[in-house]
Amino acid sequence: MQMKKTLIAAMLSAAPFATMAATAKSVGNLDIYYTDAEVEVTGGDDDGDGFGVRGAGKISDQAFVFGEYQKSEYDDSNLELQQIRAGLGFLFSSSDTLDLYGKASFLNFDAEAGGTSEDDNGWGVHGGASFAVTPSIRLFAEIGYIDVGDTDGPEYNFGGSFLITDQVGLTANYRVSDLEVDGGGDLKLSDLQLGLRFNF
């Protein structure tokens, strides 16, 4: 029972953040992606997969909004996790090749496993930079902190996008979370997202 509670807490923290890394030069975007997730905790680990939809859009030259929905199912724990997040971001510096930005998010997660359910709210803050390698290829890296329910800790996210046309592209993100559970326990989360992006 304790292992299941720890695993649920770990899954509640697996929170991929939408990024403006590839949208700083457009009005907004919509991503549809597949996610592959893994969690390591003392006494066991679990793998899962799922899908997600996220979007971002400018509200001024410096400010943007973003939102995300993700649903994942995990194999061994029979855990189903739905994530909803929304937030505001700000471009501190922007050029043709380099953008520096910060983000603040409200988080809500709904998890069910073995008849046990958890519904927790939380928050996250991230800072990042994106770099245009070419007009079609953009890379980004973020560091942040998340706090959901009784789980919190730093989070690292990096990846990139490749434009097929001005309106359609491919995205890949990889996130690692190094978290602690209140009352003791460490866990490590990794999450790989592969998706299709629509710019507008």
Phi and psi in degrees as GROMACS dihedral restraints (atoms count N, CA, C in turn):
[ dihedral_restraints ]
;  ai    aj    ak    al  type     phi  dphi    fc
    3     4     5     6     1   -63.8    20    10
    4     5     6     7     1   -38.3    20    10
    6     7     8     9     1   -63.2    20    10
    7     8     9    10     1   -40.4    20    10
    9    10    11    12     1   -66.4    20    10
   10    11    12    13     1   -39.8    20    10
   12    13    14    15     1   -63.7    20    10
   13    14    15    16     1   -41.4    20    10
   15    16    17    18     1   -64.8    20    10
   16    17    18    19     1   -40.4    20    10
   18    19    20    21     1   -65.9    20    10
   19    20    21    22     1   -41.5    20    10
   21    22    23    24     1   -62.5    20    10
   22    23    24    25     1   -43.7    20    10
   24    25    26    27     1   -60.5    20    10
   25    26    27    28     1   -39.3    20    10
   27    28    29    30     1   -64.4    20    10
   28    29    30    31     1   -44.0    20    10
   30    31    32    33     1   -66.6    20    10
   31    32    33    34     1   -32.8    20    10
   33    34    35    36     1   -63.7    20    10
   34    35    36    37     1   -21.4    20    10
   36    37    38    39     1   -92.5    20    10
   37    38    39    40     1    -6.4    20    10
   39    40    41    42     1   -79.3    20    10
   40    41    42    43     1    81.9    20    10
   42    43    44    45     1  -118.1    20    10
   43    44    45    46     1    94.4    20    10
   45    46    47    48     1   -70.9    20    10
   46    47    48    49     1   134.7    20    10
   48    49    50    51     1   -99.6    20    10
   49    50    51    52     1   137.7    20    10
   51    52    53    54     1   -66.2    20    10
   52    53    54    55     1   145.9    20    10
   54    55    56    57     1  -125.8    20    10
   55    56    57    58     1   147.1    20    10
   57    58    59    60     1   -90.7    20    10
   58    59    60    61     1     9.9    20    10
   60    61    62    63     1   -53.5    20    10
   61    62    63    64     1   -38.2    20    10
   63    64    65    66     1  -106.1    20    10
   64    65    66    67     1     6.7    20    10
   66    67    68    69     1  -115.4    20    10
   67    68    69    70     1     1.4    20    10
   69    70    71    72     1   -61.4    20    10
   70    71    72    73     1   -24.4    20    10
   72    73    74    75     1  -100.3    20    10
   73    74    75    76     1     5.4    20    10
   75    76    77    78     1  -127.7    20    10
   76    77    78    79     1   169.9    20    10
   78    79    80    81     1   -70.7    20    10
   79    80    81    82     1   -37.4    20    10
   81    82    83    84     1  -175.5    20    10
   82    83    84    85     1  -179.8    20    10
   84    85    86    87     1  -154.5    20    10
   85    86    87    88     1   167.8    20    10
   87    88    89    90     1  -137.6    20    10
   88    89    90    91     1   125.2    20    10
   90    91    92    93     1  -111.1    20    10
   91    92    93    94     1   139.1    20    10
   93    94    95    96     1  -120.7    20    10
   94    95    96    97     1   123.8    20    10
   96    97    98    99     1  -140.5    20    10
   97    98    99   100     1   157.3    20    10
   99   100   101   102     1   -98.8    20    10
  100   101   102   103     1   141.0    20    10
  102   103   104   105     1  -125.1    20    10
  103   104   105   106     1   137.6    20    10
  105   106   107   108     1  -118.1    20    10
  106   107   108   109     1   122.2    20    10
  108   109   110   111     1  -124.5    20    10
  109   110   111   112     1   150.4    20    10
  111   112   113   114     1  -143.5    20    10
  112   113   114   115     1   141.4    20    10
  114   115   116   117     1  -129.5    20    10
  115   116   117   118     1   140.1    20    10
  117   118   119   120     1  -119.9    20    10
  118   119   120   121     1   122.1    20    10
  120   121   122   123     1  -131.9    20    10
  121   122   123   124     1   162.4    20    10
  123   124   125   126     1   -59.8    20    10
  124   125   126   127     1   121.4    20    10
  126   127   128   129     1    97.9    20    10
  127   128   129   130     1    -4.3    20    10
  129   130   131   132     1   169.8    20    10
  130   131   132   133     1   173.1    20    10
  132   133   134   135     1  -146.9    20    10
  133   134   135   136     1   170.1    20    10
  135   136   137   138     1  -150.3    20    10
  136   137   138   139     1   148.2    20    10
  138   139   140   141     1  -119.3    20    10
  139   140   141   142     1   152.4    20    10
  141   142   143   144     1  -159.0    20    10
  142   143   144   145     1   175.3    20    10
  144   145   146   147     1  -150.0    20    10
  145   146   147   148     1   173.2    20    10
  147   148   149   150     1   177.8    20    10
  148   149   150   151     1  -157.0    20    10
  150   151   152   153     1  -141.9    20    10
  151   152   153   154     1   164.6    20    10
  153   154   155   156     1  -155.1    20    10
  154   155   156   157     1   160.8    20    10
  156   157   158   159     1  -133.9    20    10
  157   158   159   160     1   130.4    20    10
  159   160   161   162     1  -141.6    20    10
  160   161   162   163     1   154.4    20    10
  162   163   164   165     1  -145.9    20    10
  163   164   165   166     1   159.2    20    10
  165   166   167   168     1  -148.8    20    10
  166   167   168   169     1   149.0    20    10
  168   169   170   171     1  -154.5    20    10
  169   170   171   172     1   147.1    20    10
  171   172   173   174     1   -74.7    20    10
  172   173   174   175     1   143.1    20    10
  174   175   176   177     1  -115.7    20    10
  175   176   177   178     1    -9.4    20    10
  177   178   179   180     1  -162.4    20    10
  178   179   180   181     1  -177.5    20    10
  180   181   182   183     1   -62.6    20    10
  181   182   183   184     1   -29.4    20    10
  183   184   185   186     1  -107.4    20    10
  184   185   186   187     1   -28.3    20    10
  186   187   188   189     1  -102.3    20    10
  187   188   189   190     1   148.1    20    10
  189   190   191   192     1  -146.2    20    10
  190   191   192   193     1   158.7    20    10
  192   193   194   195     1  -115.2    20    10
  193   194   195   196     1   156.3    20    10
  195   196   197   198     1  -150.3    20    10
  196   197   198   199     1   155.8    20    10
  198   199   200   201     1  -150.7    20    10
  199   200   201   202     1   158.6    20    10
  201   202   203   204     1  -155.1    20    10
  202   203   204   205     1   143.4    20    10
  204   205   206   207     1  -127.8    20    10
  205   206   207   208     1   131.1    20    10
  207   208   209   210     1  -138.6    20    10
  208   209   210   211     1   139.4    20    10
  210   211   212   213     1  -127.0    20    10
  211   212   213   214     1   126.6    20    10
  213   214   215   216     1  -131.0    20    10
  214   215   216   217     1   147.3    20    10
  216   217   218   219     1  -123.1    20    10
  217   218   219   220     1   133.7    20    10
  219   220   221   222     1  -112.2    20    10
  220   221   222   223     1   138.7    20    10
  222   223   224   225     1   -67.5    20    10
  223   224   225   226     1   -63.3    20    10
  225   226   227   228     1   -72.3    20    10
  226   227   228   229     1   -35.3    20    10
  228   229   230   231     1   -88.8    20    10
  229   230   231   232     1    -7.5    20    10
  231   232   233   234     1    54.4    20    10
  232   233   234   235     1    34.9    20    10
  234   235   236   237     1   -88.4    20    10
  235   236   237   238     1   133.3    20    10
  237   238   239   240     1  -114.8    20    10
  238   239   240   241     1   123.9    20    10
  240   241   242   243     1  -124.0    20    10
  241   242   243   244     1   125.0    20    10
  243   244   245   246     1  -111.9    20    10
  244   245   246   247     1   130.8    20    10
  246   247   248   249     1  -119.2    20    10
  247   248   249   250     1   134.7    20    10
  249   250   251   252     1  -128.3    20    10
  250   251   252   253     1   133.0    20    10
  252   253   254   255     1  -143.8    20    10
  253   254   255   256     1   150.3    20    10
  255   256   257   258     1  -151.5    20    10
  256   257   258   259     1   147.0    20    10
  258   259   260   261     1  -167.1    20    10
  259   260   261   262     1  -178.1    20    10
  261   262   263   264     1  -121.7    20    10
  262   263   264   265     1   146.0    20    10
  264   265   266   267     1  -133.2    20    10
  265   266   267   268     1   163.1    20    10
  267   268   269   270     1  -141.5    20    10
  268   269   270   271     1   129.9    20    10
  270   271   272   273     1   -86.2    20    10
  271   272   273   274     1   111.7    20    10
  273   274   275   276     1   -77.0    20    10
  274   275   276   277     1   -32.7    20    10
  276   277   278   279     1  -151.8    20    10
  277   278   279   280     1   138.7    20    10
  279   280   281   282     1  -143.2    20    10
  280   281   282   283     1   134.3    20    10
  282   283   284   285     1  -144.6    20    10
  283   284   285   286     1  -177.9    20    10
  285   286   287   288     1   -65.6    20    10
  286   287   288   289     1   -24.4    20    10
  288   289   290   291     1  -116.4    20    10
  289   290   291   292     1   -28.4    20    10
  291   292   293   294     1  -134.0    20    10
  292   293   294   295     1   131.2    20    10
  294   295   296   297     1  -123.8    20    10
  295   296   297   298     1   138.9    20    10
  297   298   299   300     1  -118.7    20    10
  298   299   300   301     1   132.2    20    10
  300   301   302   303     1  -147.8    20    10
  301   302   303   304     1   164.1    20    10
  303   304   305   306     1  -134.0    20    10
  304   305   306   307     1   154.6    20    10
  306   307   308   309     1  -140.8    20    10
  307   308   309   310     1   146.1    20    10
  309   310   311   312     1  -130.0    20    10
  310   311   312   313     1   135.5    20    10
  312   313   314   315     1  -133.7    20    10
  313   314   315   316     1   147.6    20    10
  315   316   317   318     1   -99.2    20    10
  316   317   318   319     1   135.7    20    10
  318   319   320   321     1  -122.0    20    10
  319   320   321   322     1   142.1    20    10
  321   322   323   324     1  -138.7    20    10
  322   323   324   325     1   130.0    20    10
  324   325   326   327     1  -129.9    20    10
  325   326   327   328     1   138.0    20    10
  327   328   329   330     1  -123.8    20    10
  328   329   330   331     1   115.7    20    10
  330   331   332   333     1  -123.7    20    10
  331   332   333   334     1   141.6    20    10
  333   334   335   336     1  -132.2    20    10
  334   335   336   337     1   134.0    20    10
  336   337   338   339     1  -157.3    20    10
  337   338   339   340     1   123.5    20    10
  339   340   341   342     1    55.1    20    10
  340   341   342   343     1    38.1    20    10
  342   343   344   345     1    83.0    20    10
  343   344   345   346     1    -3.9    20    10
  345   346   347   348     1  -102.4    20    10
  346   347   348   349     1   135.1    20    10
  348   349   350   351     1  -126.4    20    10
  349   350   351   352     1   149.1    20    10
  351   352   353   354     1  -133.6    20    10
  352   353   354   355     1   134.6    20    10
  354   355   356   357     1  -133.6    20    10
  355   356   357   358     1   105.6    20    10
  357   358   359   360     1  -125.8    20    10
  358   359   360   361     1   146.0    20    10
  360   361   362   363     1  -103.8    20    10
  361   362   363   364     1   159.4    20    10
  363   364   365   366     1  -167.0    20    10
  364   365   366   367     1  -165.7    20    10
  366   367   368   369     1  -148.9    20    10
  367   368   369   370     1   164.2    20    10
  369   370   371   372     1  -152.1    20    10
  370   371   372   373     1   149.5    20    10
  372   373   374   375     1  -131.9    20    10
  373   374   375   376     1   138.7    20    10
  375   376   377   378     1  -140.9    20    10
  376   377   378   379     1   148.8    20    10
  378   379   380   381     1  -125.9    20    10
  379   380   381   382     1   145.5    20    10
  381   382   383   384     1  -155.1    20    10
  382   383   384   385     1   173.9    20    10
  384   385   386   387     1  -140.7    20    10
  385   386   387   388     1   143.2    20    10
  387   388   389   390     1  -127.7    20    10
  388   389   390   391     1   146.3    20    10
  390   391   392   393     1  -133.7    20    10
  391   392   393   394     1   128.9    20    10
  393   394   395   396     1   -86.9    20    10
  394   395   396   397     1   106.8    20    10
  396   397   398   399     1   -69.9    20    10
  397   398   399   400     1   -44.5    20    10
  399   400   401   402     1  -139.8    20    10
  400   401   402   403     1   174.1    20    10
  402   403   404   405     1   -59.3    20    10
  403   404   405   406     1   -21.7    20    10
  405   406   407   408     1  -102.5    20    10
  406   407   408   409     1   -17.5    20    10
  408   409   410   411     1  -119.0    20    10
  409   410   411   412     1   126.1    20    10
  411   412   413   414     1  -131.2    20    10
  412   413   414   415     1   132.7    20    10
  414   415   416   417     1  -110.9    20    10
  415   416   417   418     1   152.6    20    10
  417   418   419   420     1  -144.0    20    10
  418   419   420   421     1   159.3    20    10
  420   421   422   423     1  -145.5    20    10
  421   422   423   424     1   140.0    20    10
  423   424   425   426     1  -134.5    20    10
  424   425   426   427     1   150.1    20    10
  426   427   428   429     1  -131.8    20    10
  427   428   429   430     1   141.0    20    10
  429   430   431   432     1  -158.2    20    10
  430   431   432   433     1  -171.1    20    10
  432   433   434   435     1  -141.3    20    10
  433   434   435   436     1   132.7    20    10
  435   436   437   438     1  -123.9    20    10
  436   437   438   439     1   150.5    20    10
  438   439   440   441     1  -142.4    20    10
  439   440   441   442     1   108.8    20    10
  441   442   443   444     1  -132.4    20    10
  442   443   444   445     1   119.5    20    10
  444   445   446   447     1    59.6    20    10
  445   446   447   448     1  -124.1    20    10
  447   448   449   450     1  -104.1    20    10
  448   449   450   451     1    24.7    20    10
  450   451   452   453     1  -126.6    20    10
  451   452   453   454     1   134.7    20    10
  453   454   455   456     1  -155.7    20    10
  454   455   456   457     1   161.2    20    10
  456   457   458   459     1   157.0    20    10
  457   458   459   460     1   179.0    20    10
  459   460   461   462     1   -74.7    20    10
  460   461   462   463     1   156.7    20    10
  462   463   464   465     1  -140.4    20    10
  463   464   465   466     1   140.0    20    10
  465   466   467   468     1  -125.1    20    10
  466   467   468   469     1   135.0    20    10
  468   469   470   471     1  -139.7    20    10
  469   470   471   472     1   131.1    20    10
  471   472   473   474     1  -147.5    20    10
  472   473   474   475     1   157.9    20    10
  474   475   476   477     1   170.8    20    10
  475   476   477   478     1  -154.0    20    10
  477   478   479   480     1  -170.7    20    10
  478   479   480   481     1   177.3    20    10
  480   481   482   483     1  -138.8    20    10
  481   482   483   484     1   152.6    20    10
  483   484   485   486     1  -130.7    20    10
  484   485   486   487     1   119.2    20    10
  486   487   488   489     1   -81.0    20    10
  487   488   489   490     1   122.5    20    10
  489   490   491   492     1   -82.0    20    10
  490   491   492   493     1   -45.6    20    10
  492   493   494   495     1  -133.6    20    10
  493   494   495   496     1  -179.4    20    10
  495   496   497   498     1   -64.0    20    10
  496   497   498   499     1   -24.4    20    10
  498   499   500   501     1  -102.8    20    10
  499   500   501   502     1   -19.6    20    10
  501   502   503   504     1  -129.2    20    10
  502   503   504   505     1   137.1    20    10
  504   505   506   507     1  -150.6    20    10
  505   506   507   508     1   175.9    20    10
  507   508   509   510     1  -113.1    20    10
  508   509   510   511     1   145.9    20    10
  510   511   512   513     1  -129.7    20    10
  511   512   513   514     1   152.6    20    10
  513   514   515   516     1  -146.7    20    10
  514   515   516   517     1   126.2    20    10
  516   517   518   519     1  -127.2    20    10
  517   518   519   520     1   144.7    20    10
  519   520   521   522     1  -133.6    20    10
  520   521   522   523     1   125.0    20    10
  522   523   524   525     1  -122.5    20    10
  523   524   525   526     1   139.6    20    10
  525   526   527   528     1  -125.4    20    10
  526   527   528   529     1   129.5    20    10
  528   529   530   531     1  -117.8    20    10
  529   530   531   532     1   128.2    20    10
  531   532   533   534     1  -114.2    20    10
  532   533   534   535     1    95.8    20    10
  534   535   536   537     1  -120.0    20    10
  535   536   537   538     1   164.1    20    10
  537   538   539   540     1  -127.0    20    10
  538   539   540   541     1   146.7    20    10
  540   541   542   543     1  -102.0    20    10
  541   542   543   544     1   132.0    20    10
  543   544   545   546     1   -55.1    20    10
  544   545   546   547     1   135.1    20    10
  546   547   548   549     1    92.5    20    10
  547   548   549   550     1    -0.8    20    10
  549   550   551   552     1   114.8    20    10
  550   551   552   553     1   147.0    20    10
  552   553   554   555     1   117.1    20    10
  553   554   555   556     1   133.7    20    10
  555   556   557   558     1  -113.2    20    10
  556   557   558   559     1   151.8    20    10
  558   559   560   561     1  -148.9    20    10
  559   560   561   562     1   153.1    20    10
  561   562   563   564     1  -125.5    20    10
  562   563   564   565     1   128.7    20    10
  564   565   566   567     1  -117.5    20    10
  565   566   567   568     1   139.4    20    10
  567   568   569   570     1  -131.2    20    10
  568   569   570   571     1   143.6    20    10
  570   571   572   573     1  -144.5    20    10
  571   572   573   574     1   122.9    20    10
  573   574   575   576     1  -110.1    20    10
  574   575   576   577     1   127.1    20    10
  576   577   578   579     1  -120.0    20    10
  577   578   579   580     1   129.4    20    10
  579   580   581   582     1  -125.8    20    10
  580   581   582   583     1   124.3    20    10
  582   583   584   585     1  -148.7    20    10
  583   584   585   586     1   178.6    20    10
  585   586   587   588     1  -114.0    20    10
  586   587   588   589     1   132.5    20    10
  588   589   590   591     1  -114.9    20    10
  589   590   591   592     1   138.8    20    10
  591   592   593   594     1  -118.3    20    10
  592   593   594   595     1   117.1    20    10
  594   595   596   597     1   -93.3    20    10
  595   596   597   598     1   147.3    20    10
